[in-house]
Amino acid sequence: GSASYDPDTIYSTYVGGLKDGRLDGQGRLQFRSGELFEGHFVAGRLEGKGLHVDTAGNRYEGGFIAGRPHGEGRLAETTGTIYTGSFANGLKHGEGTSQLAGGATYVSRWTMGLESGRPEVVADATLGGLLKAQSGGDAGKAEIAVAIEPRMTQRASDSGVMTYQHLVQDESIAIYPIDDRINGLWNGSGQISTDSWMFDNRDWDAPAYVEVGVRTRDGSKVKLDRLELAVANSEAYRKPMLATISHQGCTGFRPSFSIKNYGWGDVRDMKMTLQFATEKDDIPRSRAFSRVVGSFDEGIDVAIKDIFDEVGVETGRLAKARYTCPSREAVDVCRSQVFNDAGFGDIADYVEGNDQIYTNLAGTLDYKWADDSGTVYDASETFRVDIALAVIEYPIEAECGDLAPMAPEALRYQEVHLPVGKKDYSIDIPVRGNRSISSYIARMKLDAEPAMSSFHQFSVAAHFTDGSIRKSKPVNLYYVQPRLSKFQPGMEPPVCTLSSVGGC
């Protein structure tokens, strides 16, 4: 059989409470197919408020009884239609409001999944072509779903590469990274930290695996002529994506750090406010210090020795000191000797670590950046970075890490490269096989050309042989491909005092 750590052998993953061998309490159950259950489980089934995403990517949030939607809820389908209203035994039941992919909204009643009271004429902005003014032709019978394809996305996630998710919103379908840290750096809501490995040790040539489904509502046949991506805009995303770099090695005391930019735009007029803190913020932070960092492109070194002098740290002593210990087991004893010898001044309460002794800085970086049109934006992001104060040396063996993950190979997917900087263009999606269809699925690997972080707005358009056209709900793709900066910290001490340690 396969090894237990082989991700290809994992059928489902559950994180949460258990009782008598069954799911019980708050939890999250995800299958390899992409299906997801999250909420409060009772005897193995969702009960009360919860979330279910099916294998097609349709998302229900609301009440559950015995594992089925029941009560008030919201169903966002990959076709772009959003229903908000009552459910019973897993079906729409009672009064609800439907918002179609084109934005039209109406109220109707449902009886165990069957709709009644729908207005005879509902404006549909996704219909077009020669028959728009009539019944809509074949396009009027069809609908288009756009979603992240779950199986290849799960394989990519198992491999540790960049992956995407979709979310049906009122006005559009958003496709964006699963990694919340990346999303935070994209929109400025995250914390800048020493997570440069998140950029460097990852295969960024991984696309967004997108599935497009064209189907008729009643199962009847329609004649499909062609499919295309109708792209309104593809623009570079110039907001800087920053990471801090702790300066370590050579000497134990390194009162400096670097800021590295993985984004595609430069940083302008950066100012920094910082405080000494502990990693867990379990005690109040120190008073604040402000410094001008300046403007830079790929990265910059930041020297803060003057701040350590200001808070009474004996910087001269720490710069020359070298601390040794006979073994790893004796580090605690050696650490107490370091605290007795080193003068940490007013930041003694913020000193942490065992053999690597450091303090943590927390603060805010305020700067400006500009897009390709010249519009300038203000940004303010929190940051953290460790500052090395001393190293206790002892005999140690290094361990080698794994190689960087690689994206899985995807068969029968059309590669679609969206040209950055171009507007109002279209890309054909090949239609294979019989074009008289009741259901058709096309799969694409979407990325940007050139490979860079960028924002793309498009719809999928299905052209039928009778001249009618059906468009999907607008799709917003937030494609992330960091600039792999060549910046390296340049603030090296004039003399190294630490012994060399063998590595990989």
Residue pairs with C-beta under 8 A, 6 or more apart in sequence:
1 9
2 8
2 9
3 9
7 155
7 158
7 159
8 155
8 158
10 32
10 158
11 31
11 32
12 29
12 30
12 31
12 32
13 29
13 30
14 23
14 27
14 28
14 29
14 30
15 27
15 28
16 23
16 25
16 26
16 27
16 28
16 29
16 41
17 23
17 24
17 25
17 26
17 27
17 41
18 24
18 25
19 25
19 43
22 41
22 43
22 44
23 29
23 41
23 44
23 45
24 41
24 42
24 43
24 44
25 40
25 41
26 39
26 40
26 41
27 38
27 39
27 40
27 41
28 36
28 37
28 38
29 36
29 37
29 38
29 41
30 36
30 37
31 55
32 151
32 154
33 55
33 150
33 151
33 154
34 53
34 55
34 57
34 150
34 151
34 153
34 154
35 52
35 53
35 54
35 55
35 150
36 51
36 52
36 53
37 46
37 50
37 51
37 52
37 67
38 50
38 51
38 52
39 46
39 47
39 48
39 49
39 50
39 51
39 64
40 46
40 47
40 48
40 49
40 50
41 47
44 67
45 64
45 66
45 67
46 52
46 64
46 67
47 64
47 65
47 66
47 67
48 63
48 64
49 62
49 63
49 64
50 61
50 62
50 63
50 64
51 59
51 60
51 61
52 59
52 60
52 64
52 69
53 59
53 60
54 60
55 150
56 78
56 145
56 147
56 213
57 78
57 145
57 147
57 148
57 150
57 166
57 211
58 75
58 76
58 77
58 78
59 75
59 76
59 167
59 168
60 69
60 73
60 74
60 75
60 76
61 73
61 74
62 69
62 71
62 72
62 73
62 74
62 87
63 69
63 70
63 71
63 72
63 73
63 87
64 70
64 71
65 71
68 89
68 90
69 75
69 87
69 90
69 91
70 87
70 88
70 89
70 90
71 86
71 87
72 85
72 86
72 87
73 84
73 85
73 86
73 87
74 82
74 83
74 84
75 82
75 83
75 84
75 87
75 92
76 82
76 167
76 168
76 169
77 83
77 145
77 168
78 145
78 146
78 147
78 166
78 168
78 173
78 213
79 101
79 143
79 144
79 145
79 472
79 473
80 100
80 101
80 126
80 145
80 146
80 168
80 173
80 472
80 473
81 98
81 99
81 100
81 101
81 143
82 98
82 99
82 168
82 170
83 92
83 96
83 97
83 98
83 99
84 96
84 97
84 99
85 92
85 94
85 95
85 96
85 97
85 110
86 92
86 93
86 94
86 95
86 96
86 110
87 93
87 94
88 94
88 112
89 112
91 110
91 112
91 113
92 110
92 113
92 115
93 110
93 111
93 112
93 113
94 109
94 110
95 107
95 108
95 109
95 110
96 107
96 108
96 109
96 110
97 105
97 106
97 107
98 105
98 106
98 107
98 108
99 105
99 170
100 122
100 124
100 126
101 124
101 126
101 143
101 144
101 472
101 473
102 123
102 124
102 125
102 126
102 127
102 473
103 125
103 171
104 122
104 123
104 124
104 125
106 118
106 119
106 122
107 117
108 115
108 116
108 117
108 118
108 119
109 115
109 116
109 117
110 116
124 136
126 144
126 459
126 470
126 471
126 472
126 473
127 136
127 139
127 140
127 468
127 469
127 470
127 471
128 139
128 468
128 469
128 470
128 471
129 137
129 139
129 463
129 464
129 467
129 468
129 469
130 137
130 466
130 467
130 468
131 137
131 139
131 140
131 466
131 467
131 468
132 468
132 469
136 468
137 464
137 466
137 467
137 468
138 222
138 223
138 224
138 464
138 465
138 466
138 468
139 462
139 464
139 468
139 469
139 470
140 468
140 470
141 216
141 217
141 218
141 220
141 222
142 214
142 215
142 216
142 217
142 222
142 462
142 464
142 470
143 214
143 215
143 216
143 217
143 470
144 212
144 213
144 214
144 460
144 462
144 470
144 471
144 472
145 211
145 212
145 213
145 215
145 472
146 166
146 173
146 210
146 211
146 212
146 213
146 460
146 472
146 473
146 475
147 166
147 173
147 210
147 211
147 213
148 164
148 165
148 166
148 175
148 208
148 209
148 210
148 211
149 209
149 210
149 211
149 443
152 209
152 408
152 410
152 413
153 163
153 164
153 165
153 209
155 408
156 162
156 163
156 206
156 209
156 407
156 408
157 163
157 178
159 203
159 405
159 406
159 407
159 408
160 202
160 405
161 202
161 203
161 206
161 405
161 406
161 407
161 408
162 177
162 179
162 182
162 202
162 203
162 204
162 206
162 407
162 480
163 177
163 178
163 179
163 206
164 175
164 176
164 177
164 178
164 208
164 209
165 175
165 176
165 177
165 178
166 173
166 174
166 175
167 173
167 174
167 176
168 473
171 474
172 473
172 474
172 475
172 476
173 472
173 473
173 474
173 475
173 476
174 475
174 476
174 478
175 208
175 210
175 446
175 475
175 476
175 477
175 478
176 183
176 186
176 477
176 478
177 183
177 186
177 478
177 480
179 198
180 190
181 190
181 195
181 198
182 198
182 480
183 189
183 190
184 190
184 191
185 192
185 241
185 242
186 237
186 239
186 241
186 453
186 478
186 480
188 239
188 379
188 380
188 381
190 381
191 381
191 382
191 383
191 384
192 242
192 243
192 244
192 259
192 365
192 381
192 382
192 383
192 384
193 243
193 244
193 383
193 384
193 385
194 243
194 244
194 245
194 246
194 384
194 385
194 386
195 243
196 243
196 245
196 260
196 262
198 243
199 241
199 243
199 262
199 482
199 484
200 484
201 404
201 405
202 404
202 405
203 404
203 405
203 406
203 407
204 451
204 480
204 481
204 482
204 484
205 407
205 447
205 451
206 407
207 407
207 415
207 445
207 446
207 447
208 445
208 446
208 447
208 477
208 479
209 410
209 413
209 443
209 444
209 445
210 443
210 444
210 445
210 446
211 441
211 442
211 443
211 444
212 227
212 429
212 441
212 442
212 443
212 444
212 460
212 472
213 439
213 440
213 441
214 224
214 227
214 437
214 439
214 440
214 441
214 442
214 462
214 470
215 437
215 438
215 439
215 440
216 222
216 438
216 439
219 438
220 438
221 436
221 437
221 438
222 436
222 437
222 438
222 464
223 435
223 436
223 437
223 464
223 465
223 466
224 431
224 435
224 436
224 437
224 440
224 462
224 463
224 464
224 465
225 431
225 435
225 463
225 464
225 465
226 428
226 429
226 431
226 462
226 463
227 428
227 429
227 430
227 431
227 442
227 460
227 461
227 462
227 463
228 426
228 427
228 428
228 429
228 460
228 461
228 463
229 416
229 426
229 427
229 429
229 458
229 459
229 460
229 461
230 426
230 458
230 459
230 460
230 461
230 471
231 418
231 422
231 423
231 424
231 425
231 426
231 427
231 456
231 457
231 458
232 423
232 424
232 457
232 458
232 459
232 474
233 423
233 424
233 455
233 456
233 457
234 418
234 419
234 420
234 421
234 422
234 423
234 425
234 448
234 454
234 455
234 456
234 457
235 371
235 372
235 420
235 421
235 454
235 455
235 456
236 264
236 371
236 372
236 420
236 421
236 452
236 453
236 454
237 263
237 264
237 452
237 453
237 454
237 455
237 478
238 263
238 264
238 265
238 369
238 370
238 371
238 372
239 263
239 265
239 369
239 377
239 379
240 261
240 262
240 263
240 265
240 266
240 267
240 367
240 369
240 379
241 261
241 262
241 263
241 453
241 482
242 259
242 260
242 261
242 262
242 263
242 267
242 365
242 381
242 383
243 259
243 260
243 262
244 257
244 258
244 259
244 260
244 383
244 384
244 385
245 257
245 258
245 259
245 260
245 299
245 385
245 489
246 254
246 257
246 358
246 385
246 386
246 387
246 388
247 254
247 256
247 257
247 258
247 387
247 388
247 489
247 491
248 254
248 356
248 388
249 496
249 498
250 492
250 493
250 496
250 497
250 498
251 319
251 493
251 495
251 496
251 497
251 498
252 318
252 321
252 322
252 323
252 357
252 388
252 389
252 390
252 391
252 497
252 498
253 315
253 318
253 319
253 321
253 388
253 389
253 390
254 387
254 388
254 493
255 303
255 304
255 305
255 307
255 308
255 315
255 387
256 301
256 302
256 303
256 304
256 305
256 387
256 491
257 301
257 302
257 304
257 361
257 385
257 387
258 299
258 300
258 301
258 302
258 487
258 489
258 491
259 267
259 270
259 293
259 296
259 299
259 300
259 302
259 365
260 298
260 299
260 485
260 487
261 267
261 296
261 297
261 298
261 299
261 483
261 485
261 487
262 482
262 483
262 484
262 485
263 369
263 453
263 482
263 483
264 452
264 453
264 483
265 369
265 370
265 371
266 295
266 296
266 297
266 369
267 295
267 296
267 297
267 300
267 367
267 368
267 369
268 295
268 367
268 368
268 369
268 370
268 376
269 294
269 295
269 367
269 368
270 292
270 293
270 294
270 295
270 296
270 365
270 366
270 367
271 290
271 291
271 292
271 293
271 365
271 366
271 367
272 290
272 291
272 292
272 293
272 302
272 363
272 364
272 365
272 366
273 288
273 289
273 290
273 363
273 364
273 366
274 288
274 289
274 290
274 291
274 304
274 307
274 361
274 362
274 363
275 285
275 286
275 287
275 288
275 289
275 361
275 362
275 363
276 285
276 286
276 311
276 347
276 350
276 359
276 360
276 361
277 285
277 286
277 350
277 360
277 361
277 362
277 384
278 349
278 350
278 352
278 360
279 352
279 360
279 384
281 362
283 349
283 350
285 362
286 311
286 346
286 347
286 350
288 363
289 307
289 310
291 302
291 304
291 307
293 300
293 302
293 365
293 367
294 300
298 483
298 485
298 486
298 487
299 485
299 487
299 488
299 489
301 489
301 490
301 491
303 491
304 361
304 387
305 315
308 315
308 345
308 347
309 315
311 345
311 346
311 347
312 343
312 345
312 346
313 343
313 344
313 345
313 346
313 347
314 342
314 343
314 344
314 345
317 341
317 342
317 343
318 342
318 343
318 389
318 390
319 493
320 497
321 341
321 342
321 390
322 393
322 497
322 498
323 334
323 337
323 338
323 341
323 390
323 391
323 392
323 393
324 334
324 392
324 393
324 394
325 331
325 333
325 334
325 355
325 392
325 393
325 394
326 394
327 394
327 395
328 355
328 394
328 395
328 396
330 394
331 354
331 355
331 392
331 394
332 354
334 392
334 394
335 354
335 355
335 357
335 392
338 357
338 390
338 392
339 348
339 351
342 389
342 390
344 351
344 389
347 359
350 359
350 360
351 357
351 358
351 359
351 389
352 358
352 359
352 360
353 389
354 392
355 391
355 392
355 393
355 394
356 388
356 391
356 392
357 388
357 389
357 390
357 391
357 392
358 386
358 387
358 388
358 389
359 386
359 387
359 389
360 384
360 385
360 386
360 387
361 383
361 384
361 385
361 386
361 387
362 382
362 383
362 384
363 382
363 383
364 380
364 381
364 382
364 383
365 380
365 381
365 382
365 383
366 378
366 379
366 380
367 378
367 379
368 376
368 377
368 378
368 379
369 376
369 377
369 379
370 376
370 377
371 377
372 421
391 498
393 498
393 499
396 501
398 501
398 502
398 503
398 504
399 504
400 503
400 504
401 504
410 443
410 445
412 443
413 443
413 444
413 445
414 429
414 430
414 442
414 443
414 444
414 445
415 444
415 445
415 447
416 427
416 429
416 444
416 445
416 446
416 447
417 447
417 448
417 449
418 427
418 446
418 447
418 448
418 449
418 454
418 456
418 458
418 477
418 479
419 425
419 448
419 449
420 448
420 449
420 450
420 452
420 454
426 461
429 442
429 444
429 460
430 442
431 440
431 442
435 465
446 456
446 477
446 479
447 479
447 481
448 454
448 456
448 479
448 481
451 481
452 481
452 483
453 479
453 480
453 481
453 482
453 483
454 479
454 481
455 476
455 477
455 478
455 479
456 476
456 477
456 479
457 474
457 475
457 476
457 477
458 474
458 475
458 477
459 471
459 472
459 473
459 474
459 475
460 471
460 472
460 475
461 469
461 470
461 471
461 472
462 469
462 470
462 471
463 469
464 470
